[in-house]
Amino acid sequence: MSGHKGAHDEVLARVFAALGDPTRLKLIALLCAGGAFSIAQLTAGTDISRQGVTKHLHVLAEAGVVRDVKVGRERLWQLEPARIEEARRTLEIIGRQWETALGKLKRFAESG
């Protein structure tokens, strides 16, 4: 495996690990509405504290899924669409590989 491919796989592993939490998935869904949101906006109507949301946003930011933008004295959070798209494409490739493997297994089972 090349060094670049291994590094890319590590990045994607961090993305999928970051997305593997229900709270972070809810935050991603909110951010998918577009624009940039403050911590107060992201916590509105939830039972999650601002500190909890901040912690989850930092995990997502470390994975490159979101980023913060300072606007005046406020810090706003938004999606990094390129990283989300990269993860989507990876899942699409894995899905095609899975379909191919299932097709081979089916042909093998039917030939036997």
C-alpha positions, -999 to 999 in steps of 0.1 A, spaced: 0 0 0 14 34 -9 20 60 18 -6 84 3 -33 57 1 -26 47 37 -28 84 49 -61 88 29 -75 57 45 -66 71 80 -84 103 72 -115 84 61 -114 62 91 -114 94 113 -144 107 93 -164 75 98 -154 73 135 -166 108 140 -199 101 123 -204 70 144 -221 89 172 -259 97 172 -253 132 186 -228 140 160 -251 127 133 -278 150 146 -254 179 144 -244 170 108 -281 169 99 -287 204 114 -256 217 95 -268 202 63 -295 228 62 -268 251 50 -251 282 63 -232 286 95 -247 281 130 -237 292 165 -235 268 194 -267 284 208 -285 276 175 -272 241 175 -283 235 211 -318 250 207 -345 225 212 -321 198 224 -312 183 258 -275 187 250 -254 213 268 -234 239 250 -203 222 263 -215 189 250 -222 203 215 -188 220 215 -171 188 224 -189 169 195 -181 197 171 -144 196 179 -144 158 172 -161 165 138 -136 193 131 -106 171 139 -120 147 113 -124 176 88 -161 173 86 -170 207 100 -151 239 105 -156 270 126 -156 306 113 -152 336 135 -178 363 128 -173 392 150 -171 378 186 -191 348 176 -178 314 164 -201 298 138 -199 262 126 -205 248 91 -200 217 71 -170 209 50 -188 195 20 -157 181 3 -150 157 32 -186 146 33 -186 140 -4 -154 120 -2 -169 98 25 -201 93 3 -180 83 -27 -160 59 -6 -193 42 6 -205 41 -30 -173 22 -40 -176 -2 -11 -212 -7 -21 -203 -16 -56 -176 -40 -44 -201 -56 -21 -226 -61 -49 -198 -77 -70 -188 -101 -42 -225 -111 -37 -229 -117 -74 -198 -140 -74 -211 -158 -43 -245 -163 -59 -230 -177 -91 -208 -200 -71 -237 -213 -50 -259 -218 -81 -231 -236 -100 -225 -261 -72 
